[in-house]
Amino acid sequence: MKNIVEFLSKKNYIFKVLLKIDLKLLGSRKKIGLFEGVDTKSNYVTIFKIDQKSRFVTKNAKEIEELLAKLIKLKQHNYKKKILLISSPLCSKAKKYLEELKWKIYENRLKDEG
């Protein structure tokens, strides 16, 4: 999580609180990191960290949107900012799809526990 905080602080995201969310609470077995944070302006932020070797395609983008919907329902509040940290190649259609839904996408090579 330290690597994520350092990376995002360089992108001007400073958090008062940052928590890791267990995907089992959402009924998922995916191997992704899911974090919830509150920034210094008291906005709720969700961070999805994906480390996979295969290309991230539109199907994957729709899956993380479904996970976000479950998270919103579980936590009973919406998220002002949505961030995707991804280390795999990103399909242009998936990128366009997420950008239309107001996601911030950062391609990185962070190796972390979550």
C-alpha positions in Angstrom: 0.0 0.0 0.0 3.0 2.3 0.6 3.9 2.2 -3.1 0.3 3.1 -4.0 0.3 6.1 -1.6 3.7 7.3 -2.9 2.6 6.9 -6.6 -0.7 8.8 -6.1 0.9 11.5 -4.0 3.0 12.4 -7.1 -0.3 12.7 -9.0 -1.6 15.1 -6.3 -3.8 12.6 -4.5 -3.3 13.0 -0.8 -5.4 10.8 1.5 -6.5 11.3 5.1 -7.7 7.7 5.2 -6.9 4.7 2.9 -8.3 1.3 3.6 -8.0 -2.0 1.7 -11.3 -3.6 0.9 -11.7 -7.4 1.0 -13.2 -8.6 -2.3 -14.9 -11.5 -0.5 -17.3 -8.9 0.9 -18.4 -8.2 -2.7 -18.6 -11.9 -3.6 -15.6 -11.8 -5.9 -12.6 -14.0 -6.2 -10.7 -11.7 -8.6 -7.0 -11.1 -8.0 -7.1 -7.3 -7.8 -6.4 -4.7 -5.1 -9.4 -2.6 -4.1 -8.9 0.4 -1.8 -11.2 3.1 -0.4 -9.9 6.4 0.6 -10.9 9.9 1.8 -8.8 12.7 0.3 -8.0 16.0 2.0 -11.1 17.6 0.5 -13.3 14.9 2.1 -14.1 13.3 -1.2 -14.5 9.5 -1.3 -12.1 7.8 -3.7 -12.0 4.2 -4.9 -8.8 2.7 -6.3 -8.6 -0.5 -8.3 -5.1 -1.9 -8.7 -4.8 -4.6 -11.4 -1.7 -6.7 -12.0 -2.2 -9.2 -14.8 -0.2 -10.4 -17.8 -2.9 -10.4 -20.4 -4.4 -7.4 -22.1 -7.1 -5.5 -20.2 -10.1 -5.5 -22.5 -13.7 -4.0 -22.4 -15.0 -7.2 -20.7 -12.6 -6.5 -17.8 -13.7 -2.8 -17.7 -17.3 -3.9 -17.4 -16.4 -6.3 -14.6 -14.7 -3.6 -12.5 -17.8 -1.3 -13.1 -19.9 -4.2 -11.6 -17.6 -4.5 -8.7 -17.8 -0.7 -8.1 -21.6 -0.9 -8.2 -21.5 -3.7 -5.5 -19.1 -1.6 -3.4 -21.4 1.4 -3.6 -24.3 -0.7 -2.5 -22.3 -2.3 0.3 -20.9 1.0 1.6 -24.1 3.0 0.9 -22.3 6.0 -0.6 -21.0 7.0 -4.0 -17.4 7.8 -4.9 -16.4 11.2 -6.2 -13.2 9.9 -7.9 -12.5 6.5 -9.4 -8.9 5.5 -10.1 -7.5 2.5 -12.0 -3.9 1.6 -11.5 -3.0 -1.0 -14.1 0.3 -2.7 -15.1 -0.9 -4.7 -18.1 -1.5 -3.5 -21.6 -4.7 -1.6 -22.0 -7.1 -2.0 -24.9 -8.0 1.4 -26.4 -11.8 0.5 -26.4 -11.6 -0.4 -22.7 -9.7 2.9 -22.0 -12.3 4.9 -23.9 -15.1 3.1 -22.1 -13.7 3.9 -18.6 -12.8 7.5 -19.5 -16.4 8.1 -20.5 -17.4 6.9 -17.0 -15.0 9.4 -15.5 -12.3 7.0 -14.4 -8.7 8.2 -14.0 -6.4 5.6 -15.5 -2.7 5.4 -14.6 -0.5 2.8 -16.2 2.2 1.9 -13.8 4.6 -0.9 -12.9 4.1 -0.9 -9.1 4.7 -4.3 -7.4 2.8 -4.4 -4.2 0.9 -6.7 -1.9 -2.5 -5.7 -3.1 
